[in-house]
Amino acid sequence: MARIEPLGIHEVDDEIRHFCEEAERQSGTSASTRTYARNPGVLKALSAYRAALAREATIDPVLRELVRLKIAALNACRY
């Protein structure tokens, strides 16, 4: 159970709503992104950080996805 409730999609500031929409498109949910949206500065910084990691990644994308799946399974998290 989440300790911090995510914002509803219509509660997210228009300036950062595209981050939530992209999360929905990529993973089918935007709950974590909508939770970060409670602090737009944090969401923007986190998004910039993730974009930099994606651009400069040295891990094969297939291996990276396998790692994500394994971590999700270990944490009993649907991914």
SULNOR-V843049 format. One record per residue. N is the residue number from 0. SS is DSSP state (H for helix, E for strand, - for the rest). OMEGA is omega in whole degrees, -180 to 180 (NA if undefined). Layout:
N|SS|OMEGA / N|SS|OMEGA
This chain:
0|-|-180 / 1|-|176 / 2|-|178 / 3|-|-179 / 4|-|175 / 5|-|174 / 6|-|169 / 7|-|-177 / 8|H|-179 / 9|H|176 / 10|H|-178 / 11|-|179 / 12|-|-179 / 13|-|-177 / 14|-|-176 / 15|-|-178 / 16|H|-180 / 17|H|176 / 18|H|179 / 19|H|180 / 20|H|178 / 21|H|177 / 22|H|177 / 23|H|-178 / 24|H|-176 / 25|H|-172 / 26|H|179 / 27|-|177 / 28|-|177 / 29|-|-176 / 30|H|-178 / 31|H|179 / 32|H|178 / 33|H|175 / 34|H|176 / 35|H|-178 / 36|-|175 / 37|-|176 / 38|-|-175 / 39|H|179 / 40|H|178 / 41|H|180 / 42|H|179 / 43|H|-180 / 44|H|179 / 45|H|179 / 46|H|178 / 47|H|179 / 48|H|180 / 49|H|179 / 50|H|178 / 51|H|178 / 52|H|-179 / 53|H|-180 / 54|H|-172 / 55|-|-177 / 56|-|176 / 57|-|179 / 58|-|178 / 59|-|-178 / 60|H|179 / 61|H|178 / 62|H|179 / 63|H|180 / 64|H|177 / 65|H|178 / 66|H|178 / 67|H|-180 / 68|H|180 / 69|H|179 / 70|H|178 / 71|H|180 / 72|H|180 / 73|H|-179 / 74|-|-179 / 75|-|-177 / 76|-|175 / 77|-|-180 / 78|-|NA
